[in-house]
């Protein structure tokens, strides 16, 4: 079998053989031929699947086989989105530490963190109108501002204020889920909502462990925050690619 650009795809939530075949311009039968070990009716998240883009399996005897499709545009978006979301959680963590330890750099860290919504919005602005990107930036800015106030209230043991901020935080997540689902049919509102809720839950765990001085658990919690953020980044990436496949050929 001739396939110059054989790739490995690690499955994410929502993947199906049909979806993968359509995205990589191949067929379900071609994927199964390369991966006889997988169950076509149930694919576990995190499964490594070998794929030959462009359906080389069906053309292996053709001496005029063209090169595999160029996936550099997919990769650029994937890397940029992951970088932006990694910066989101890294600088949130820096602010958490600054607030928890009452460090003098809190104002500077806050200023740097609040650059992140614009960085994420810029990625979406490549594919959506400016007002859509601006709306995403505003919602993410609110998310970070509420989060900073919540960390402070928890540090100061102001439970009444913390409860109200927690309510606002989740309401903001609901608004984001609504906004993302409106711009892209690949973004299922309930899926986006659950991802954002999980992000809030994991971040809350991280805050609690830091404030409790349980630093090993704090670090473990951040690892989970980072992992989940990368899943969100990939979800947003593949949603854009699924909505605008012609921009990635």
N, C-alpha and C positions, 0 to 999 in steps of 0.2 A: 504494500500500500504506500502510495506517495502522498506525503502531507508535510510540506516544508515548515508550517507554523503550527504544529500540534500544541495545544494549550491545556492547562488544567484549570477548571472552574470549581471553586469551593461554594457549595450551595448555601443560600441564604433563605430566610423565612419567606415563603410565598413562591419559591422556585418550583417549576414543573418542567417535565421533559419537553412539553409543547412550547413553553416560554423560552427555554434554552435553545431549542431547535430554530425557532423563529429569529431569536436575537443573533445567533451565530451563523445564520443562513445555511443550516444543514437540515437533517431530518431526525425524527425520533428513532427510527430504525438504525441510522448511522451511529447515533450516540450509544444505543444499546449494544451494537456490535463491538464497540470499543470498551464497553463497561458491562460485561455480562453478569457482574456481581451485584449490580444495583437492582432494587425492587422498583419497577416502573410506576407502581401505584402508591409508593410511599418513600420519599427521600428525606433522610434525616438532615437537619441543618448541620453544616460543617463537613459534609461529604465531599471528597475530592473526585471530580469527574473529568475524564479525558475527553476532549472534543477536538474534532478536525473542522475548523471553520470553512465554510464554502462548499460543504458536501463533497469533499475529495473522495470519500468512499465510493460514491456512485459514479465517479469519473476516473477511477484509478487506471483504466486502460487507455485513456485519452492522452496522446502524446503532446497535445496542445493545451495542457492544463495551465490556466493562468495562476498568478500568485494568489495566495490567500488574502482575504481582505485586510486592509490596514486598520488595526485597532488602536492606533496611537491617540486618536481623539477621545476614545473611551477612556484610555489610561490617563490622559491629561485631566479630564474631568474627575475621575476617581481620585487621583492624587490631590488635586486642588481641594476637593470637597473634604477629604479625610484630613488634610492639613488644617483647614479652617475649623473643623469640629474638634480636632485635637487641641488647637490653640484655645478654643472655647473652654474645654475642661481644664487645661493646664493653668490658664490665668484665673479661672474660677477658684481653683485650688490655692493659687498664690494669694488671692484675696481672702479666702477662708483662713489661711494661716495668719495673714496680717491682722484680720479682725480678731481672731481668737487670742492671739498673743499681744494684741494692742501695739503693733509695730508702727514705727513712724512713717513707713512707706505706703500706708493705706491709700492716701489720695493719689499717689503716682500709679500704684497697681490698679486702682479703680479706673483711672484714665486709660491705661493700656488695655484693660479688659473690655472697655466700652468701644474700642476700635473693632472688636470682633464681629458685632452684628453687621457692620458695613462690609467687612471682608466676606462674610457669608452671602450677604445680599448681592455683592458684585458678581458672584458666581451665577446666581439666578438671573441677574440682569443680562447675561449673555444669551438667554433664551426667552425671557419674558419682558413685558413692558416695564418702563422705569417705575411707574406707580406701584406695580406688583412687588418689585424688588424693595421699594421704599417701605411698603407695608410689612414685609418680612423683617426688614431692619428694625422697624419700630417695635414689633412684637418681641423680637429677640432682646432689644434694649430693655423693654419692660421686664422681661424674664430675668435679666441679670440684676436690674435695680431692685426688684422685689426680693430676689435671692440674697442680695447684700444686706438689705434691711432685716430679712428673716434671720440670717446668721447673727447679726447684732442683737436682735431681740432674744434669741436663744442663749447667746453668751450672757446677756444681762438678766436672764431668767424672767423675762416679761412674757408670761404664758398667754395673757390676753391678746397682746399685740402679735405674738407669734402665731396664734391660731388664725387671726384675721389675715395675716400675710400669707399663711399657708393656703387659705381659701383663695386669695387673689392669685397666688402662684398657679394653682390648678385651673382657675378660670382663664388665666392667660394661656395655659396649655390647650384648653378647649378652643380658644380663639385661633390659636395657631393651627390646630387640627382642621378647623373649618376653613381657614385661609388656604392651606396647602391643598386640601381636597377640591377646592373650587378652581384652582389653576391647572390641575393635572389629574386626569381620570385614573392614572396609575397610583395616585396617592389616595388610598382608601381612608376615609375620615377616622373610622374606629381603629384602624391599624396605626395611624399616625398618633392618635390620642393615647393609645396604650404605650407606644414607644416613649412619648413625652412624659407620661405618668411614671413610667419605669425610670426614666432619667431623673425625675424629681425625687422619687423614692430612694434611689441609690445615692443621690447627692445628699439627701437628708441623713442617711445612714453615715455617710462620710463626715458630715458636720457633727453629728452626735458623738462619733468616736473621737474626733479631734478635740471637741470641747470637754470630753470626759478624760482626756489625757491618755487614752488607750491607743498609743501610736502604732503598734503592729496592726491592730484592727482598722485603724484609720487608713493605713497604706493599702491593706487588702481591699477596703471599700473603694478607694480611688481606682485600683486596678479594675474593679467591676464597672465603675463609672466610665473609664476610658474604653473598655471593651464594648460597652453598650453604645457609646457615642460613635464608635467606628461602624457599628451595625446601622445606626441611624444615617450616618454619612453615605454608606453604600445604598441604603434604601432610597435616599433622595437622588443619588447618582443614577441608579438604574431606572428610576421613575422618569427622569429627564430623557434618558436614552430610549426608553420605551415609548414616550410620547413623540419624540422627534428623531426617529431612526435615520431619516434622510440626512441629518446634520452630522452623522457619525460614519458615513460611508467613505 
